[in-house]
Amino acid sequence: MRKILHIDMNSYFATLEQQAHPNLRGKPIGVAGKGKGERTVVCGASIEAKKFGLKSGMSTWEALRLCPQLIIIPATYDRYSFTSKRIFDLLERFGPKVDVFSIDEAFLDLGTDISWEEAGNLGIKIKQLIRTEIGEWVSSSVGISYGRVLAKLASEMQKPDGLTVIRPEDFARIAAIMPIEELCGIGFRLRPRLNRMGINTIAEMGRMPRDMLITVFGLHTGSWLHDIGNGIDNNILHSWRDLPQEKSIGHSYTLPHNISNLSDVKKVLLLLSERVGVRLRAKRLVGKTISTYLRFEDGSGWGERHTQKEYLLDGYQIYRAGERLLNGASVLKPVRLVAITISDLVSQYEATSPLFEATQANEELALAVDKINNRYGEWAVHRGLIHKIRQRIFNLPDGRDKRKYVPEITHINPFTKRI
């Protein structure tokens, strides 16, 4: 029988900050997109802070209300991405298929030629290696089972720093007492609907007739609910190195304070466009369709898109295309969020080369700047127009984008950075 291991890093963003800064260890800290006093949310809380009820996605003012002594730390995305790549590389020593679930979670296929005891010992070894090679303050919870959902359930059962194995013979005992909401895939929408049907535990879900679940939830969801309720779980993994090409690349930013000046909006748009350009070139892609979006103070939004004649890869070219769309905005109320995205992506090798020498020169310059920044750190070289605004923008991590962790650029070690 195939064994699947799921690893979940404990309080990942916060413990990496505590690893980098020993003076923060043992203290309640909250990692946020921006600094203390600015409008932002907590994207990660330390183990010490979670004891006060802090959760990811909570506003900083609410977090400080629950824990007045909370230390707010701006997110250091380079550190988290850099470390994730190291962890996933480490997992590949134990098997070729590492399926990245998010920035701090992954599945590992341990194969069939291994006993449950040996699988558990490998889990212990992986946890120890992370402590040794990543940092003594960085811990993980490991779950091992014969399928993805059950392996993830196992990793949640002993947190933090635990290890749980769910064998086929263990399923009935666990399913009889485990609430359905503990299963990955059953969230705030599915749970109340299942509860109204009298389903509160995994075992109760398994006893419900398949046809009834399909009638209520549809063929795909209904079949999955019945299968997992009876311990039938998918164990097919896909290597993180074989991810399909993105359909679009974009960046957005929620402003610390609303702005009404169009020139200030354009400065933010320029910085976001430069970030998009860097990512495009790192993945050797070009795109033609530019989309710009603004969200206003009252919650309403404005968006526009346009397809260019030529493929773009330079951040300033992307900005100019977005700027033209911005100039067409008829109403500009106080702006809360700015976003720009490029789509219709193809490989650089498939695109037609620029016709004009000036365009070719700009692209060559952008690639040269990338080489410098890859060696000396992001924004070591940048346009003077964004010098001030870049210091105000933090890249809030999106842990769901698995492609960010595929090693394409050699980064400097971000643990050398200081707060």
C-alpha positions in Angstrom: 0.0 0.0 0.0 1.3 3.5 -0.9 2.3 5.8 2.0 1.8 9.5 1.7 3.5 12.0 4.1 2.1 15.5 4.7 4.3 18.1 6.3 2.9 21.3 7.8 5.4 23.9 9.1 4.2 25.3 12.5 3.5 29.0 12.6 5.8 29.3 9.6 6.2 33.0 9.0 6.5 33.8 12.7 9.0 31.1 13.5 11.2 32.0 10.6 11.3 35.6 12.0 12.1 34.2 15.4 14.8 32.0 13.9 16.3 35.1 12.2 16.0 37.3 15.3 16.6 35.5 18.6 15.3 38.4 20.6 11.8 37.6 19.3 11.9 34.0 20.5 9.3 33.0 23.1 7.4 36.3 22.5 4.0 36.7 20.9 4.6 38.1 17.4 2.3 38.7 14.4 3.7 38.9 10.9 1.8 41.4 8.8 2.0 42.8 5.3 3.0 46.2 6.7 4.3 47.7 9.9 2.5 48.5 13.1 0.0 51.4 12.8 -0.8 50.8 9.2 -3.9 49.2 7.7 -3.1 45.5 7.3 -3.8 42.0 8.5 -1.9 39.4 10.3 -0.7 36.7 7.8 1.1 34.7 10.5 1.2 34.4 14.3 3.7 32.8 16.5 2.8 29.8 18.7 2.9 32.2 21.7 0.5 34.6 20.0 -1.9 31.8 19.0 -2.6 31.1 22.7 -4.4 34.4 22.8 -6.7 33.4 19.9 -4.8 35.1 17.0 -5.5 33.7 13.5 -4.3 34.4 10.0 -6.4 37.0 8.2 -7.2 38.9 11.4 -6.8 42.7 11.3 -3.9 44.0 13.4 -6.2 46.2 15.5 -8.2 43.1 16.5 -5.1 41.1 17.1 -3.7 43.8 19.4 -7.0 43.8 21.2 -6.7 40.1 22.0 -3.0 40.4 22.8 -1.9 44.0 23.7 1.8 42.9 24.0 1.8 41.5 20.5 4.9 42.5 18.4 4.0 43.4 14.8 6.7 42.4 12.3 6.5 43.3 8.6 6.5 40.3 6.4 9.9 39.3 4.7 8.6 37.3 1.8 12.1 36.6 0.3 12.9 34.8 3.6 9.8 32.6 3.5 10.1 31.7 -0.2 13.8 31.0 0.1 13.3 28.7 3.0 10.4 26.9 1.4 12.6 26.0 -1.6 15.2 24.6 0.8 12.5 22.5 2.6 11.1 21.1 -0.6 14.6 20.3 -1.8 15.2 18.5 1.5 12.0 16.4 1.0 13.2 15.3 -2.4 16.0 13.3 -0.8 13.3 10.9 0.4 11.3 10.6 -2.8 11.0 12.2 -6.3 7.4 13.3 -6.0 7.0 16.3 -3.7 3.5 17.9 -4.3 3.5 21.5 -2.9 0.2 22.4 -1.3 1.2 25.9 -0.1 4.2 27.9 1.0 4.4 25.9 4.2 2.8 22.5 3.3 3.7 19.7 1.0 3.0 16.0 0.3 5.7 13.4 -0.2 5.1 10.0 -1.9 7.0 7.4 0.2 6.1 4.6 -2.2 4.8 1.1 -1.5 8.0 -0.8 -0.5 8.0 0.6 3.0 6.3 -0.4 6.2 4.2 1.9 8.4 6.9 1.8 11.0 9.6 2.7 8.5 7.4 5.5 7.2 7.1 6.9 10.8 10.8 6.7 11.2 11.3 8.7 8.0 8.9 11.3 9.3 11.0 11.7 12.5 14.1 12.0 10.4 12.7 14.7 8.2 11.6 16.7 11.3 15.1 16.4 12.7 16.7 17.4 9.4 14.6 20.6 9.3 15.7 21.5 12.8 19.3 20.9 11.8 19.5 22.4 8.4 16.8 25.1 8.5 16.9 26.2 12.1 16.5 24.9 15.6 13.5 27.2 16.2 11.7 25.9 13.1 9.3 23.0 13.8 6.9 20.9 11.7 3.9 18.6 12.1 3.9 15.4 10.1 1.0 13.2 9.1 1.3 9.9 7.3 -1.5 7.8 5.8 -2.5 6.0 2.6 -4.0 9.1 0.9 -3.7 12.9 0.7 -6.7 14.0 2.7 -6.1 11.5 5.5 -2.3 12.4 5.6 -3.3 16.1 6.0 -5.8 15.2 8.7 -3.1 13.2 10.5 -0.7 16.2 10.5 -3.4 18.4 12.2 -4.0 15.9 15.0 -0.9 16.7 17.0 0.1 20.3 16.8 2.6 21.8 17.1 5.6 19.6 16.4 3.7 16.3 16.2 3.7 13.2 14.1 0.6 11.0 13.5 0.2 7.9 11.4 -3.3 6.8 10.2 -3.2 3.2 8.9 -6.2 1.6 7.2 -7.0 -0.3 10.5 -7.0 3.1 12.3 -9.6 4.8 10.1 -12.8 3.5 11.7 -11.8 4.5 15.2 -10.8 8.0 14.1 -13.8 8.5 11.8 -16.2 7.7 14.6 -15.2 10.7 16.7 -13.6 13.1 14.1 -15.8 16.1 13.2 -16.3 16.6 9.4 -14.8 20.1 9.5 -11.4 18.7 10.4 -11.2 17.3 6.8 -9.5 19.4 4.2 -12.2 20.3 1.7 -15.1 20.7 4.1 -15.3 24.4 4.9 -17.8 26.9 6.2 -20.1 26.3 3.2 -20.2 22.5 3.2 -20.2 21.9 6.9 -23.6 23.5 7.8 -25.3 21.8 4.9 -24.0 18.4 6.1 -24.9 19.2 9.7 -28.5 19.9 8.6 -28.5 16.3 7.1 -27.5 14.9 10.5 -23.9 14.4 9.5 -21.4 15.6 12.1 -18.6 13.0 12.0 -16.7 11.4 9.2 -18.3 8.0 10.0 -21.8 9.5 9.7 -20.9 10.9 6.3 -19.7 7.5 5.2 -23.0 5.9 6.2 -25.1 8.3 4.2 -26.1 6.7 0.9 -24.0 7.8 -2.1 -27.0 8.6 -4.2 -28.3 11.0 -1.6 -25.0 12.9 -1.3 -24.8 13.1 -5.1 -28.4 14.5 -5.3 -27.6 17.2 -2.8 -24.0 18.1 -3.7 -23.5 17.0 -7.3 -21.7 14.0 -8.8 -18.1 15.1 -8.0 -18.5 16.5 -4.5 -21.1 13.9 -3.5 -18.9 11.0 -4.6 -15.9 12.5 -2.8 -17.8 12.9 0.4 -19.0 9.3 0.4 -15.6 8.0 -0.5 -13.7 9.9 2.1 -16.3 9.0 4.7 -15.5 5.4 4.0 -11.8 5.8 4.0 -11.3 5.8 0.3 -8.7 8.5 -0.4 -6.7 9.7 -3.4 -3.0 9.1 -3.3 -1.9 10.5 -6.6 0.8 13.2 -6.3 2.3 15.5 -8.9 5.9 16.8 -8.6 6.2 20.5 -7.8 8.7 20.7 -10.7 6.1 19.8 -13.3 3.6 22.6 -12.6 1.8 23.9 -15.7 2.6 27.4 -17.0 0.8 30.3 -15.5 -2.0 31.9 -17.5 -1.3 35.3 -15.9 1.1 37.1 -13.6 0.0 40.1 -11.5 0.5 42.0 -8.3 -1.9 44.0 -6.1 -1.4 46.2 -3.1 -3.8 47.4 -0.4 -2.7 50.9 0.5 -2.0 51.8 4.2 -4.0 55.0 3.6 -6.5 55.9 0.9 -5.1 58.1 -1.9 -7.0 60.4 -4.2 -4.2 61.8 -6.3 -3.9 60.0 -9.7 -0.1 60.6 -9.8 0.3 58.8 -6.5 -1.8 55.9 -7.9 0.5 55.8 -10.9 3.6 55.5 -8.7 2.2 52.5 -7.0 1.2 51.1 -10.4 4.8 51.5 -11.6 6.3 49.6 -8.7 3.8 46.8 -9.1 4.5 46.7 -12.9 8.3 46.4 -12.2 7.5 43.4 -9.9 5.4 41.8 -12.6 8.3 42.3 -15.1 10.8 40.7 -12.8 8.6 37.6 -12.5 7.9 37.4 -16.2 11.6 37.5 -17.1 12.5 35.0 -14.3 10.1 32.5 -15.9 11.2 33.4 -19.5 7.6 34.5 -20.4 6.1 37.4 -22.3 2.5 38.7 -22.4 0.2 40.9 -24.4 -2.9 41.6 -22.4 -2.7 44.2 -19.6 -5.4 44.5 -16.9 -5.5 47.3 -14.4 -7.9 47.3 -11.4 -8.6 49.8 -8.6 -10.7 49.2 -5.5 -12.2 52.4 -3.9 -12.8 53.4 -0.3 -16.5 52.6 -0.6 -15.8 49.0 -1.7 -16.7 49.6 -5.4 -14.1 48.9 -8.1 -12.9 49.9 -11.6 -11.1 47.7 -14.1 -10.0 47.8 -17.7 -7.9 45.6 -20.0 -6.3 46.0 -23.4 -4.3 43.6 -25.7 -1.1 45.1 -27.1 0.2 44.5 -30.6 3.6 43.3 -29.3 4.6 41.0 -26.4 5.9 42.8 -23.3 8.4 41.7 -20.6 9.8 45.0 -19.4 8.2 46.5 -16.2 8.2 50.0 -17.6 6.4 48.9 -20.8 3.8 47.1 -18.7 3.4 50.3 -16.6 2.9 52.5 -19.7 0.2 50.1 -21.0 -1.5 50.2 -17.5 -1.1 54.0 -17.3 -3.0 54.4 -20.6 -5.9 52.4 -19.1 -5.8 54.5 -15.9 -6.0 57.7 -17.8 -9.3 56.4 -19.1 -10.9 56.1 -15.7 -13.8 58.5 -15.7 -14.3 58.6 -11.9 -11.5 58.5 -9.4 -12.7 58.2 -5.8 -10.3 57.6 -2.8 -8.3 54.5 -3.8 -7.8 51.6 -1.4 -6.2 48.9 -3.7 -4.1 49.0 -6.9 -3.5 46.0 -9.1 -2.0 45.2 -12.5 -1.9 41.8 -14.4 -0.4 40.6 -17.6 -2.0 37.6 -19.4 -1.9 35.9 -22.9 1.5 34.5 -21.8 3.8 32.6 -24.1 7.5 31.5 -23.8 10.0 34.2 -24.8 11.3 31.7 -27.5 7.8 31.6 -29.1 7.3 35.3 -29.3 8.4 37.5 -32.2 11.4 39.7 -31.4 10.8 43.5 -31.0 11.1 45.4 -34.3 12.5 48.6 -32.9 16.1 48.9 -31.6 14.9 51.0 -28.7 12.6 48.3 -27.5 15.3 45.7 -27.8 17.7 47.9 -25.8 15.1 48.4 -23.0 14.6 44.6 -22.7 18.4 44.0 -22.6 18.7 46.6 -19.9 16.0 45.0 -17.9 17.7 41.6 -18.1 21.0 43.2 -17.0 19.3 44.8 -14.0 17.8 41.4 -13.1 21.3 39.9 -12.9 22.5 42.6 -10.5 19.4 42.4 -8.3 19.6 38.6 -8.2 23.2 38.9 -6.9 22.9 41.8 -4.5 19.2 41.7 -3.5 15.9 43.0 -4.8 15.8 46.7 -5.7 19.6 47.1 -5.5 19.1 48.8 -8.8 15.8 50.4 -9.6 14.2 53.4 -11.3 14.5 56.7 -9.4 10.7 57.3 -9.8 10.0 54.5 -7.4 12.7 55.1 -4.9 10.4 56.5 -2.2 7.3 54.5 -2.8 9.1 51.1 -2.9 10.1 51.6 0.8 6.4 51.7 1.6 5.3 48.6 -0.2 5.6 45.1 1.2 4.9 42.0 -0.7 2.3 40.2 1.4 2.9 36.5 0.7 0.4 34.5 -1.3 1.1 31.0 0.1 -1.2 29.4 -2.5 1.0 30.1 -5.6 3.0 26.9 -5.8 5.1 28.2 -8.7 6.9 30.7 -6.5 8.9 27.9 -4.9 10.3 26.4 -8.0 14.0 27.3 -8.0 14.7 29.4 -11.0 16.8 32.3 -9.6 19.7 32.0 -7.2 18.8 34.2 -4.2 21.1 35.6 -1.6 20.5 34.1 1.9 17.7 36.3 3.3 18.6 35.4 6.9 21.3 38.1 6.6 18.6 40.8 6.5 17.6 42.6 9.6 14.5 44.2 10.7 
